[in-house]
């Protein structure tokens, strides 16, 4: 059986790191990158175990509205409103890891 890979977005909020698995809409928090990665892996594993035990569970990826809320909630302190006429907002991405 092939292992499934999941995509996570990790952002640093004012107090901690926050990660979200896009395919499962599962999130985790941590004090640093290693901690948030460990916590997200654990949350994904727990969620997948729950799905096996409760097959009636509807699994869905994160909605666009929820993803935008996640980005707004974890907006970096350095962010400022874009100049007039610009609609793009900066998104600092160092790496987008995949989790199996």
Backbone as a ProteinNet text record, in pm:
[ID]
protein_1_A
[PRIMARY]
XXXXXXXXXXXXXXXXXXXXXXXXXXXXXXXXXXXXXXXXXXXXXXXXXXXXXXXXXXXXXXXXXXXXXXXXXXXXXXXXXXXXXXXXXXXXXXXXXXXX
[TERTIARY]
83.5	0	88.6	59.9	137.8	101.4	204.8	178.4	132.1	36	-18.7	65.2	87.4	159.2	61.2	85.4	-0.2	82.9	19.8	86.6	52	153.3	131.8	184.4	113.7	159.3	189.8	309.1	350.3	374.2	314.7	334.5	369.2	444	476.3	381.3	303.9	218.1	299.9	236.3	310.5	374.1	305.7	352.5	404.4	366.2	399.1	393.7	430.9	416.5	283.6	219.3	91.6	104.4	58.7	64.4	-73.6	-101.5	-228.9	-203.5	-265.8	-260.2	-373.4	-338.6	-438.3	-539.1	-493.5	-582.5	-682.1	-644.3	-729.4	-792.4	-747	-792.6	-767.8	-646.1	-601.4	-491.5	-495.2	-394.6	-324.7	-211.3	-133.6	-54.7	-9	72	200.1	299.9	425	510.3	607.4	695.3	799.4	838.7	935.3	899.1	976.8	942.8	942	1039.9	1044.6	922.8	884.4	770.3	639.5	619.5	495.3	489.2	603.7	605.1	567.9	627.5	596.7	448.2	395.4	254.8	159.8	197.5	112.6	113.5	229.6	236.7	145.9	151.8	69.7	-78.6	-114.1	-254.5	-305.4	-222.7	-261.8	-280.8	-186	-196.4	-321.9	-351.2	-471	-597.5	-599.5	-714.9	-736.2	-628.2	-640.3	-687.2	-643.2	-690.7	-839.5	-882.7	-1024.7	-1109.7	-1058.4	-1130.9	-1150.4	-1046.7	-1057.8	-1162.4	-1167.3	-1262.8	-1404.7	-1416.4	-1546.7	-1553.7	-1576.4	-1574.8	-1682.1	-1779.7	-1883	-1832.9	-1714	-1656.3	-1630.8	-1675.6	-1653.4	-1521.3	-1427.3	-1296	-1297.3	-1256.9	-1250.7	-1129.2	-1079.4	-965.7	-1012.6	-917.4	-951.2	-1020.7	-1122.7	-1194.2	-1112.1	-1138.9	-1069	-1093.1	-1216.8	-1247.5	-1169.3	-1161.9	-1086.4	-937.2	-886.5	-744.8	-712.1	-797.4	-776.1	-779.7	-871.6	-877.2	-748.4	-696.8	-570.3	-457.6	-450.7	-345.6	-359.8	-480.6	-502.7	-468.2	-506.1	-479.4	-330.1	-253.2	-109.2	-28.2	-88.6	-21.6	102.6	215.8	339.9	331.3	406.9	406.7	459.2	550.7	612	517.1	404.8	313.4	251.2	241.3	168.9	77.8	-21.6	-115.7	-41.3	-78.4	-11.6	-45.4	40.8	17.3	-111.7	-164.8	-288.6	-272.2	-375	-373.3	-318.5	-252.2	-199	-297.4	-316.9	-407.6	-333.3	-207.1	-130.9	-79.4	-79.2	-26.7	94.4	196.4	315.3	284.6	342.9	329.8	469.5	523.2	657.8	653.9	717.3	721.9	866.9	908.5	1044.4	1047.3	949.2	942	801	750.9	620.4	645.6	657.5	689.1	568.8	597	491.7	509.4	399.1	401.7	333.6	396.6	337.2	269.7
-118.3	0	125.6	216.6	338.7	436.5	498	597.2	726.1	787.8	914.1	1028.3	1129.3	1247.5	1362.1	1445.2	1558.4	1686.6	1794.7	1923.5	2008.4	2072.4	2156.7	2297.3	2393.8	2531.7	2566.3	2620.2	2657.1	2807.6	2873.6	3018.3	3048.6	3153.4	3196.9	3309.2	3286.7	3392.4	3470.4	3559.3	3640.2	3555.7	3449.3	3372.3	3233	3177.9	3038	3010.5	2889.3	2843.7	2770.8	2788.4	2723	2654.3	2528.7	2452.4	2398.6	2387.5	2330.6	2235.2	2119.7	2021.2	2054.3	2088.7	2136.1	2028.4	1906.6	1800.5	1753.6	1761.7	1708.5	1816.6	1941.2	2051.2	2021.2	1975.1	1944.4	2044	2099.4	2198.1	2160.2	2226.5	2204.6	2330.9	2340	2453.6	2401.6	2488.7	2450.9	2571.7	2551.7	2661.5	2694.2	2593.4	2614	2521.3	2525.5	2445.6	2296.3	2249.3	2106.6	2065.4	2147.9	2118.7	2117.9	2216.7	2221.8	2106.7	2066.9	1952.3	1823.9	1803.8	1685.4	1682.7	1797.7	1805.9	1785.5	1836.2	1815.9	1669.7	1607.3	1463.1	1383.6	1415.1	1344.4	1370.1	1494.4	1527.5	1455.1	1447.1	1376.1	1227.7	1168.5	1025.9	997.5	1081.3	1064.3	1077.9	1176	1197.4	1077.7	1026.2	910.2	786.4	770.5	660.1	674.4	796.5	821.8	792.3	827.1	801.3	651	573.3	427.4	370.9	426	378.8	427.2	539.1	598.5	629	526.2	544.5	639.8	671.8	766.1	911.6	933.3	1067.4	1119.2	1240.5	1303.1	1379	1340.1	1403.6	1505.8	1627.5	1730.2	1818.8	1873.1	1964.2	2098.9	2181.9	2313.1	2396.8	2467.9	2554.6	2681	2747.6	2872.8	2975.1	2985.7	3081.9	3050.8	2921.4	2882.8	2907.8	2883.9	2906.9	3056.2	3140.3	3284.7	3329.6	3274	3306.3	3264	3144.6	3096.5	3194.9	3239.6	3333.7	3466.7	3513.9	3640.6	3626.8	3514.1	3492.5	3480.4	3438.3	3419	3521.5	3633.8	3737.7	3786.3	3793.4	3835.6	3979.2	4007.4	4141.6	4244.4	4203	4298.2	4338	4267	4294.8	4433.2	4504	4630.7	4628.9	4711.3	4718.3	4751.1	4687.3	4717.7	4859.5	4913.6	5046.2	5047.5	5166.2	5182.3	5117.5	5050.4	4988.5	4847.2	4804.5	4668.6	4578.6	4459.8	4367.4	4247.9	4229.8	4116.1	4144.3	4039.8	4050.6	3960.4	3998.5	3914.3	3787.6	3677.3	3551	3493.1	3493.6	3444.9	3292.8	3224.9	3079	3036	2957.9	2905.3	2767.4	2687.2	2551.3	2500.2	2421.9	2358.8	2209.4	2156.6	2015	1926.6	1802.7	1701.6	1598.3	1559.8	1461.4	1334.1	1222.7	1093.2	1036.2
0	0	0	-89.8	-102	9.1	69.4	173.4	109.7	167.9	119	172.5	92.9	137.8	153.8	253.5	283.1	281.3	242.1	232.9	353.5	409.7	526.8	500.2	553	552.9	698.6	723	857.7	859.3	956.6	971.4	1116.3	1136.4	1272.7	1309.8	1413.5	1465.9	1569.5	1642.1	1739.2	1849.4	1890.9	2005.9	1974.4	1858.1	1831.2	1681.3	1645.6	1508.1	1495.2	1381.9	1354.4	1218.8	1212	1087.6	1055.4	925.8	883.5	768	774.1	666.3	569.9	447.5	351.7	312.6	293.5	245.9	351	478.5	585.2	672.7	658.2	741.7	889.2	917.9	1053.3	1086.7	1207	1243.9	1373.4	1397	1518.9	1549.1	1672	1716.7	1779.4	1785.8	1849.8	1880	1969.8	2010	1903.5	1824	1716.5	1600.8	1493.2	1375.3	1404	1479.4	1511.9	1593.9	1687.8	1774.3	1695.1	1608.6	1531.2	1431.3	1375.4	1283.4	1357.1	1474.6	1555.7	1592	1632.6	1672.9	1554.9	1436.5	1319.8	1277.1	1278.6	1245.8	1340.1	1468.4	1567.2	1541.1	1508.9	1482.4	1358.3	1254.6	1131.7	1160.2	1232.7	1266.1	1347.3	1445.4	1527.8	1443.7	1354.4	1267.4	1176.2	1118.1	1029.3	1104.6	1229.1	1313	1340.6	1372.7	1397.8	1274.1	1157	1032.1	1010.8	1041.5	1027	1122.6	1243.5	1343.7	1315.7	1246.1	1215.2	1065.4	984	838.5	786.3	867.8	824.8	825.5	880.7	885.1	744.8	719.4	588.8	595.7	511.2	506.5	394.1	425.6	321.3	343.7	235.6	244.7	299.8	332.5	387.3	280.2	320.5	226	202.3	93.5	62.7	174	221.7	328.5	456.3	492.8	612.1	593.2	472.5	444.9	454	400.8	409	555.2	633.1	776.3	846.3	812.6	868.3	835.6	710.3	670.9	744.5	760.6	832.3	980.8	1039.9	1183	1211.7	1113.4	1133	1053.8	1023.1	945.1	1019.3	950.3	1017.2	1068.2	1174.1	1231.6	1132.6	1044.1	951.6	838.8	823.6	713.1	727.1	616.2	613.2	491.6	493.5	381.7	253.1	141	14.3	-32.5	-119	-175.4	-255.7	-275.9	-353.9	-490.9	-535.7	-667.5	-668.5	-559.6	-553	-479.4	-531.3	-464.2	-404.7	-442.3	-391.8	-251.9	-169.8	-34.5	-24.4	51.3	63.7	143.9	102.5	173.5	184.1	304.8	326	336.8	241.1	241.1	233.3	330.7	329.7	265.7	300.1	247.4	272	179.3	197.3	205.9	329	344.9	315.5	277.8	260	370	428.9	536.4	493	525.1	491.6	614.1
[MASK]
++++++++++++++++++++++++++++++++++++++++++++++++++++++++++++++++++++++++++++++++++++++++++++++++++++

